[in-house]
Amino acid sequence: MSDLTPSTTTVSAQSPTGFLRKDLVQRYSTLVVLVLMFAVFTVTVDKFMTPQNLLNIAQQISMLTIVGAGLTFGFAAKEMDLSVGFSVGLAGVLVPLMLVAGVSLPLALLGGLAAGLAIGAVNAALVTLVGIPSLIATLATGSILFGINFLMTGGRAIYGGLPDTYLWLGQGRVAGIPVLAFFMLAAVAIAWFVMERTIFGRYIYAVGGNQKAAELSGVKVRRYKAAALVVCAVFAVMAGTLLAARLGSGQPNAGERYLLDGLATVFIGMTMLRPGTATVLGTFFGALFIGVINNGLNLMGMDTYIQSIVKGVIILVAVAVVSRSTKLNLL
């Protein structure tokens, strides 16, 4: 009987209920914080929960979500693209420049897509062929893109001459819902399907989870790392193209904020659903998290610098809730 006592105690200490409770906390604590923010802003800000404002939030986070969805591929493969903000900015002036020059809308959009493929290919070659760490390689290409951006525009914004069909992509509505929201949902749906329901996505996760094991299993690691970096760039130029349509002009420095906010969406997303792992749905909720903070604080009339402080504190608290019990393997 005495031999059974320690065993019984051990089973009680590691009961299924305890494991389930811990797992639920890890998976959904950040989502709980998001719900609480909705509740607080609903009580403190009169116009926050109106249908119009909720649609505004969806529109405001559209480009950020698209950038974050692309970054999710990189994070899942344990690669980070620090050039995405400058890729957004480049597409945001390249496509308007082509349109102003008389290029048709389909060709201009294809030109923007080609730019994304070229940027991704360069980043991929530097990382997988030359062997430069992605942090360094993409930081350098981002600096180059920044220079090219201002070289093309002379640092001046591009106003006028943009066709209405192009502006509709960023400013139009269908049944009262912003067109940008449909682009966002399409990007999330496609990225989710690829990452969760295809062999390509499984291999991306395999490469990021254990590169050596993936190699021994016959996965071409460099190929999938390269593909992840190309996806990052393509999603970034898509966001940049839509951003210019939303603004109604090409702004040389409009894409810079999408780097830090884009990374934040993925970081926050990695604290939920599958803690420690980059997921497309997690990134979507991360973008919503940031969008709710920005929108709520704006409606409260807070100064920009106060918003930055509050947003940083909330993000730190949300991540700390999970990181105390779950190791976040970022790269």
PyMOL commands that set and color helices and strands:
alter all, ss='L'
color gray80, all
select helices_A, chain A and resi 4-13+16-44+51-60+62-76+84-100+105-130+134-153+164-171+179-197+199-209+211-216+221-247+257-269+280-299+304-323
alter helices_A, ss='H'
color red, helices_A
select strands_A, chain A and resi 158-159+173-174+177-178+249-250
alter strands_A, ss='S'
color yellow, strands_A
deselect
rebuild
show_as cartoon
